[in-house]
Amino acid sequence: MSVTELPLKPGRSRDGRALQKGQQTKAAIVEAALGLATQIGLEGLSIGALAEVTQMSKSGVFAHFGSREELQISVIREYHQRFEHEVFYPSLQEPRGLPRLRSMFAQWMHRTSVEIDSGCIYISGAVEFDDRPGPVRDALASSVQTWHAAMRRAITQAKEEGHLDAGVDEDQMLFEVHGLILALHYEARFLKNPGSIHRANTGFEHILQRYGAAAPARPAKSAKLARPARTPKE
């Protein structure tokens, strides 16, 4: 019996190796496309531009997606998956209620501060596709709505735990918190106003307090800082 006639072990078939390689290649293309999209937007993506960046043929890139639209949707899915892993899942480690809500906003702010230089696909995509119905817009909207649902649930849990007033309107609070993120992108990325991140964090604390949350405890100042020693007069 020759080598080619020997039975291959499970999971080691030629088809399996080819499939794994194809998945790796597709993942690499999506990675490159995501990097491009954060710089030039989803609308700027094209099979040709991506082929040039990945040093592949246009037909090679096209074979993994079939259309420019499917490429854009794949980028949105990858972006959303990373958003969940960086923002949502770490916050689930915090206790229900205000600690989890604070963590979700803190993680969101951290990601936003990083994206001030690179750009946010949720925000740039909304500008590009707000009046263009279709699968790409649907994928974008679905991703944002999924995140909003998670934030709304965290607000509801904070009410249930007694950390916020029982009469808080979850949709109104979510609207105001989301508004801070949008304002931060505009102020920091477009206008490049210093102190924007601090103002966004301050705005979040104001929202919490207005809806019944206690102000966070501040570290006590040392006696030396609170009461500086006076120099004796000569």
C-alpha positions in Angstrom: 0.0 0.0 0.0 1.5 3.4 -1.0 1.5 6.5 1.1 -1.3 8.0 -0.9 -3.5 5.0 -0.2 -3.0 5.1 3.6 -6.1 6.3 5.4 -5.7 9.7 6.9 -6.4 10.3 10.6 -9.6 12.1 11.5 -9.2 15.9 11.3 -6.1 15.5 9.1 -7.8 15.1 5.7 -6.6 17.1 2.7 -10.0 18.7 2.5 -9.7 19.6 6.2 -6.3 21.2 5.8 -7.5 23.1 2.7 -10.6 24.3 4.7 -8.4 25.4 7.6 -6.1 27.3 5.3 -9.0 28.9 3.5 -10.4 30.1 6.8 -7.1 31.5 7.9 -6.8 33.3 4.6 -10.3 34.7 4.9 -9.5 35.8 8.5 -6.4 37.6 7.3 -8.3 39.4 4.6 -11.0 40.5 7.1 -8.2 41.7 9.4 -6.8 43.9 6.6 -10.2 45.1 5.6 -11.0 46.1 9.1 -7.8 48.1 9.2 -8.8 49.9 6.0 -12.4 50.5 7.0 -11.4 52.3 10.2 -9.3 54.7 8.1 -11.5 55.1 4.9 -14.9 53.8 6.0 -16.9 50.8 4.9 -17.8 52.5 1.6 -14.1 52.9 0.8 -13.6 49.2 0.8 -13.2 47.5 -2.5 -12.0 44.1 -3.7 -9.2 45.8 -5.7 -7.9 47.9 -2.8 -8.0 44.9 -0.5 -6.1 42.8 -3.1 -3.4 45.4 -3.2 -3.1 45.5 0.6 -3.0 41.8 1.0 -0.9 41.2 -2.1 -3.5 38.8 -3.5 -5.2 38.7 -6.8 -8.7 40.3 -7.1 -10.1 36.9 -8.0 -8.5 35.4 -4.9 -10.1 38.0 -2.6 -13.4 37.7 -4.4 -13.5 34.0 -4.0 -13.7 34.3 -0.2 -16.6 36.7 -0.2 -18.4 36.7 -3.6 -19.3 40.4 -3.4 -18.2 43.7 -2.0 -21.3 43.8 0.1 -20.5 40.5 1.8 -17.0 41.8 2.5 -18.4 44.8 4.2 -20.8 42.7 6.3 -17.9 40.4 7.3 -16.0 43.4 8.5 -19.0 44.6 10.6 -19.3 41.2 12.2 -15.6 41.1 13.0 -15.8 44.6 14.5 -18.8 43.7 16.6 -17.2 40.5 17.9 -14.1 42.5 19.0 -16.3 45.1 20.6 -18.1 42.4 22.6 -14.8 40.8 23.8 -13.3 44.2 24.8 -16.3 45.9 26.2 -19.2 43.6 27.1 -17.7 40.3 28.3 -15.2 41.9 30.8 -18.0 43.9 32.4 -19.9 40.6 33.1 -17.3 39.9 35.7 -18.6 42.8 37.8 -21.6 42.4 40.2 -25.1 43.2 38.8 -26.2 46.7 39.1 -24.2 49.9 39.2 -20.8 48.2 39.3 -21.5 46.4 36.0 -23.0 49.5 34.5 -20.0 51.6 35.4 -17.7 48.9 34.0 -19.6 48.8 30.7 -19.2 52.6 30.3 -15.6 52.5 31.4 -14.7 49.8 28.9 -16.7 51.6 26.2 -14.8 54.8 27.0 -11.5 53.0 26.8 -12.2 51.6 23.4 -13.5 55.0 22.3 -10.4 56.7 23.4 -8.3 54.3 21.3 -10.6 54.9 18.3 -10.2 58.6 18.5 -7.1 58.1 16.3 -8.3 55.2 14.2 -12.1 55.8 13.9 -15.2 53.9 14.9 -17.0 51.8 12.3 -20.3 52.2 14.1 -20.2 55.9 13.9 -18.6 56.3 10.4 -20.9 53.5 9.1 -24.0 55.3 10.4 -23.0 58.4 8.4 -22.4 56.4 5.3 -25.5 54.1 5.4 -28.1 56.0 7.4 -30.2 56.6 4.3 -29.2 53.6 2.3 -31.3 50.6 3.1 -29.9 47.2 2.5 -28.0 44.3 4.1 -24.9 46.4 5.1 -27.1 49.0 6.9 -29.1 46.2 8.5 -25.9 44.5 9.8 -24.6 47.8 11.3 -28.0 48.6 12.9 -28.3 45.1 14.3 -24.8 45.3 15.9 -25.5 48.7 17.5 -29.0 47.6 18.7 -27.4 44.5 20.3 -25.1 46.6 22.3 -27.9 49.0 23.3 -29.9 46.1 24.5 -27.0 45.0 26.8 -26.7 48.6 28.2 -30.4 48.8 28.7 -30.4 45.5 30.5 -27.6 46.8 32.8 -29.6 49.9 33.6 -32.7 47.8 34.4 -30.6 45.6 36.7 -29.2 48.7 38.5 -32.8 49.7 39.1 -33.7 46.2 40.4 -30.7 46.3 42.8 -31.8 49.7 44.1 -28.7 51.5 42.8 -30.9 53.8 40.6 -34.3 55.3 41.2 -37.2 52.9 40.5 -38.8 55.4 38.1 -35.7 55.7 35.8 -36.6 55.5 32.1 -34.1 53.1 30.7 -34.4 54.3 27.1 -33.9 57.9 28.2 -30.8 57.1 30.3 -29.4 55.0 27.5 -30.0 57.9 25.0 -28.1 60.3 27.2 -25.1 57.9 27.8 -24.8 57.1 24.1 -24.9 60.8 23.4 -21.8 61.2 25.5 -19.9 58.8 23.3 -21.0 60.5 20.1 -20.1 63.9 21.5 -16.7 62.6 22.5 -15.9 61.4 19.0 -17.0 64.7 17.6 -15.1 66.8 20.2 -11.9 64.7 20.3 -11.6 63.3 16.8 -13.0 66.1 14.7 -12.5 69.3 16.8 -9.5 67.9 18.7 -10.6 69.7 21.9 -8.4 68.7 24.8 -10.1 67.4 27.9 -12.9 65.7 26.0 -12.5 62.3 27.7 -12.6 63.9 31.1 -15.7 65.8 30.3 -17.4 62.6 29.0 -16.6 60.8 32.2 -17.8 63.7 34.2 -21.0 63.7 32.2 -21.6 60.1 32.9 -21.3 60.7 36.6 -23.7 63.5 36.4 -26.2 61.3 34.6 -25.8 58.6 37.3 -26.4 61.1 40.1 -29.4 62.6 38.4 -30.9 59.2 38.2 -30.3 58.3 41.8 -26.8 56.8 42.1 -24.6 57.9 44.9 -21.5 59.9 44.0 -18.4 57.7 43.9 -16.2 57.9 47.0 -13.2 60.2 46.5 -9.8 59.4 48.0 -9.1 61.5 51.1 -6.4 64.1 50.6 -3.5 63.9 52.9 -3.2 66.5 55.7 -0.2 68.0 54.1 -2.1 68.6 50.8 -5.3 69.7 52.5 -3.6 72.1 54.9 -0.2 73.3 53.5 2.2 74.4 56.2 2.7 78.1 56.4 6.2 79.6 56.3 6.9 81.5 59.6 7.3 85.2 59.2 10.7 86.5 59.8 
